[in-house]
């Protein structure tokens, strides 16, 4: 089961998050027929998206993370919401590797304007790019270590990671403790495979936190699209324009990249849609 544990450690001065996203990543691999580095890249982005979604406060909160290659030949996008419905896809050259580009994060907590942050990236190391993002765009010292380990058959053996974020006023001693502990997670997928998220909490942090302050959540790969939502997208085109498309192409087709689903509407569907 996908799991997120959140707690305060080291005199409640450091925010800790431990994630096991193995099942979530396996769903993504199956939906998009991914393999190799593309599966790892999307899986790591889905993991950090699950982390950021778990930090949302508003019941309407949502977050999206997009990585675009420097030459705009490929991209990877993930989205999540306060209900921990996480989804994403890779496109173009990102199916192979990513050498430089831009990472953009849009966070909407449902209050005012969405926060938009961006930073340049030099490689497809998701942990590194997210630490750079937090440092440059949010000015919050954050250690991120996420990873995906694949089986020989292409399925995900383990995925997840650890995120530690310093809170305002963190002492130098507790900063050093956090930095030292993060050294145990240089290969996060292997640690998650060995211990699981709960085991990481128990074996690495149990003496440094209050159990009553432990927060548990279960993210999942769920796309929020539906036929009714797609109907709402195409209706503004107008009945005649949609009928013209049916005449030229035989149907109106809309593809959802997140769940790799095609929604099709023929002439009878269009007639019914506007006669409701």
C-alpha distance (Angstrom), angle and dihedral (degrees) to the residues before:
residue distance angle dihedral
X1 . . .
X2 3.81 . .
X3 3.79 108.7 .
X4 3.79 138.9 -173.8
X5 3.79 120.9 -169.4
X6 3.82 118.3 -170.1
X7 3.79 126.9 -176.2
X8 3.78 144.9 142.9
X9 3.79 115.9 -107.2
X10 3.81 138.5 178.6
X11 3.80 99.2 41.9
X12 3.83 89.4 -32.3
X13 3.79 89.6 -70.1
X14 3.81 98.0 114.0
X15 3.80 127.3 56.8
X16 3.81 111.8 -138.8
X17 3.79 127.3 -163.5
X18 3.80 124.6 179.9
X19 3.81 119.0 -172.6
X20 3.79 135.9 -168.0
X21 3.82 107.4 -171.7
X22 3.80 99.4 160.9
X23 3.81 96.8 123.7
X24 3.80 91.8 43.3
X25 3.80 91.7 54.2
X26 3.79 92.1 46.4
X27 3.81 89.1 55.5
X28 3.80 90.2 51.7
X29 3.81 91.9 48.9
X30 3.80 91.1 51.5
X31 3.82 96.0 44.5
X32 3.80 94.2 48.8
X33 3.82 99.0 30.0
X34 3.79 90.8 -125.6
X35 3.78 129.7 174.7
X36 3.79 140.3 174.7
X37 3.77 120.0 -4.1
X38 3.80 93.8 -6.4
X39 3.82 89.6 61.1
X40 3.80 90.8 47.4
X41 3.80 94.3 46.9
X42 3.80 94.7 49.2
X43 3.80 91.8 41.6
X44 3.79 92.6 53.6
X45 3.81 91.9 46.8
X46 3.81 90.4 49.2
X47 3.80 88.8 51.8
X48 3.81 94.6 53.2
X49 3.81 88.9 43.6
X50 3.81 88.9 55.2
X51 3.80 88.3 51.4
X52 3.79 93.6 50.5
X53 3.80 92.0 44.2
X54 3.81 89.6 54.4
X55 3.82 88.0 56.2
X56 3.82 94.2 57.0
X57 3.80 115.9 112.5
X58 3.81 107.2 -169.2
X59 3.80 122.7 78.5
X60 3.81 85.8 -127.5
X61 3.80 94.7 47.4
X62 3.79 121.3 138.1
X63 3.79 138.1 168.2
X64 3.79 134.7 -165.2
X65 3.80 130.9 -169.5
X66 3.79 122.1 -163.3
X67 3.78 128.6 -175.9
X68 3.82 118.9 -166.5
X69 3.78 124.9 -173.4
X70 3.78 118.1 -118.6
X71 3.81 92.9 -107.8
X72 3.83 93.4 43.8
X73 3.79 90.1 -119.7
X74 3.78 94.4 126.0
X75 3.77 145.2 9.9
X76 3.78 144.3 -173.4
X77 3.79 122.8 -148.7
X78 3.78 133.5 -173.5
X79 3.79 131.6 178.0
X80 3.78 136.1 -171.7
X81 3.77 140.8 172.2
X82 3.77 140.7 -154.1
X83 3.82 89.7 -86.9
X84 3.82 87.5 61.1
X85 3.79 93.6 -115.9
X86 3.80 100.6 155.6
X87 3.82 127.1 -172.3
X88 3.79 140.3 155.7
X89 3.80 149.6 151.7
X90 3.79 143.1 -152.5
X91 3.78 125.9 -132.5
X92 3.80 138.6 -171.5
X93 3.78 120.3 -18.4
X94 3.80 92.0 -1.2
X95 3.80 86.1 77.3
X96 3.79 86.1 75.9
X97 3.80 112.3 24.2
X98 3.78 141.2 -35.1
X99 3.79 120.5 -132.2
X100 3.76 108.8 -178.1
X101 3.77 131.0 -34.9
X102 3.78 139.3 120.4
X103 3.78 133.2 -55.6
X104 3.80 117.3 -153.3
X105 3.79 126.6 -169.9
X106 3.81 123.9 -167.2
X107 3.81 116.3 -170.4
X108 3.78 121.0 -174.7
X109 3.79 114.9 -175.3
X110 3.78 91.4 177.4
X111 3.78 95.0 -111.3
X112 3.79 113.4 90.9
X113 3.78 132.4 -21.3
X114 3.80 116.2 -22.8
X115 3.80 114.8 -99.3
X116 3.80 113.0 -117.4
X117 3.79 121.0 -164.5
X118 3.77 131.2 171.6
X119 3.79 140.7 178.5
X120 3.77 137.5 178.0
X121 3.79 117.4 -105.5
X122 3.78 129.9 -154.0
X123 3.80 101.6 -164.5
X124 3.81 144.2 1.9
X125 3.82 92.7 -89.9
X126 3.81 98.6 128.4
X127 3.81 94.8 -169.0
X128 3.81 90.8 53.9
X129 3.80 95.2 45.4
X130 3.81 92.4 49.9
X131 3.81 92.5 49.5
X132 3.81 88.4 51.0
X133 3.81 89.8 49.2
X134 3.81 94.1 51.8
X135 3.81 91.1 46.0
X136 3.81 96.5 46.9
X137 3.80 104.4 32.1
X138 3.81 105.4 28.7
X139 3.82 99.3 22.8
X140 3.80 90.7 -137.0
X141 3.82 118.7 136.1
X142 3.80 102.0 -123.5
X143 3.79 132.1 170.1
X144 3.80 113.6 -154.5
X145 3.79 126.6 -173.7
X146 3.80 116.1 169.9
X147 3.77 130.1 155.7
X148 3.79 147.7 166.6
X149 3.80 125.3 -142.3
X150 3.80 117.7 -162.4
X151 3.79 130.4 -153.6
X152 3.80 120.7 -130.4
X153 3.81 89.3 -100.8
X154 3.82 91.4 57.2
X155 3.79 97.7 -105.2
X156 3.79 120.8 125.5
X157 3.80 114.4 -96.0
X158 3.79 93.4 -176.4
X159 3.80 139.1 -11.9
X160 3.77 134.5 175.6
X161 3.75 139.4 77.0
X162 3.76 150.2 -165.1
X163 3.81 130.1 -82.7
X164 3.80 123.1 -169.8
X165 3.78 120.8 -174.9
X166 3.79 125.6 -172.8
X167 3.79 115.1 -129.4
X168 3.82 122.3 -143.5
X169 3.78 110.6 -76.4
X170 3.79 96.9 23.6
X171 3.80 108.5 162.1
X172 3.77 122.4 -123.2
X173 3.79 89.8 -114.4
X174 3.82 92.9 56.2
X175 3.80 90.9 43.4
X176 3.80 88.1 56.3
X177 3.81 90.7 47.6
X178 3.79 91.2 53.0
X179 3.80 93.2 47.0
X180 3.80 91.5 48.7
X181 3.81 93.2 48.7
X182 3.81 92.4 50.0
X183 3.82 88.2 62.9
X184 3.80 86.8 75.2
X185 3.81 90.4 65.4
X186 3.79 103.8 56.8
X187 3.83 86.4 120.0
X188 3.82 100.3 35.7
X189 3.81 98.9 171.1
X190 3.80 90.8 55.2
X191 3.80 90.7 50.4
X192 3.80 91.7 48.8
X193 3.81 90.1 48.3
X194 3.80 91.0 52.4
X195 3.80 100.7 41.3
X196 3.80 109.9 12.4
X197 3.81 119.2 -138.9
X198 3.79 93.8 -71.2
X199 3.78 91.0 48.3
X200 3.81 91.1 52.4
X201 3.81 89.6 54.3
X202 3.80 91.9 47.4
X203 3.81 98.2 43.7
X204 3.80 101.3 37.2
X205 3.82 108.6 25.5
X206 3.81 111.9 17.7
X207 3.78 95.0 107.8
X208 3.80 93.2 46.9
X209 3.81 101.0 56.6
X210 3.79 143.4 50.7
X211 3.80 111.3 -110.2
X212 3.81 91.9 -146.9
X213 3.79 88.7 62.1
X214 3.82 94.0 55.9
X215 3.81 115.1 119.9
X216 3.81 120.2 -157.1
X217 3.82 127.4 -166.6
X218 3.79 138.1 163.0
X219 3.82 118.5 -139.4
X220 3.79 121.2 -167.2
X221 3.79 140.0 -173.4
X222 3.80 101.5 -100.4
X223 3.80 127.0 151.4
X224 3.79 115.6 -148.0
X225 3.79 94.7 -148.8
X226 3.82 122.5 113.5
X227 3.78 137.9 167.4
X228 3.80 90.9 -100.9
X229 3.82 91.1 53.6
X230 3.79 91.2 49.4
X231 3.81 88.6 50.6
X232 3.78 87.4 56.8
X233 3.80 89.2 52.7
X234 3.81 96.6 52.2
X235 3.83 99.6 38.3
X236 3.85 93.4 79.0
X237 3.83 88.4 62.2
X238 3.79 87.6 70.5
X239 3.78 132.3 -123.6
X240 3.79 97.2 -88.4
X241 3.81 94.5 49.2
X242 3.80 90.7 50.2
X243 3.80 91.5 48.3
X244 3.80 88.9 50.2
X245 3.81 89.8 54.3
X246 3.81 89.6 50.1
X247 3.78 89.4 50.6
X248 3.81 92.8 50.7
X249 3.81 100.6 36.7
X250 3.79 103.9 20.9
X251 3.82 92.7 -116.9
X252 3.78 145.5 15.7
X253 3.80 109.4 -103.7
X254 3.82 127.6 -169.2
X255 3.79 121.3 -176.8
X256 3.82 123.6 -154.8
X257 3.80 108.3 -149.5
X258 3.80 93.7 -164.3
X259 3.81 97.1 61.4
X260 3.82 97.6 18.3
X261 3.81 91.2 -123.2
X262 3.80 127.9 147.3
X263 3.79 120.1 -146.8
X264 3.81 114.6 -161.9
X265 3.80 131.8 -169.6
X266 3.83 125.2 -170.0
X267 3.80 127.4 -165.3
X268 3.80 92.8 -84.0
X269 3.81 90.5 51.3
X270 3.82 90.7 51.9
X271 3.81 91.7 48.9
X272 3.80 91.5 50.4
X273 3.79 91.1 45.5
X274 3.79 93.2 57.9
X275 3.78 95.1 38.8
X276 3.79 93.8 58.3
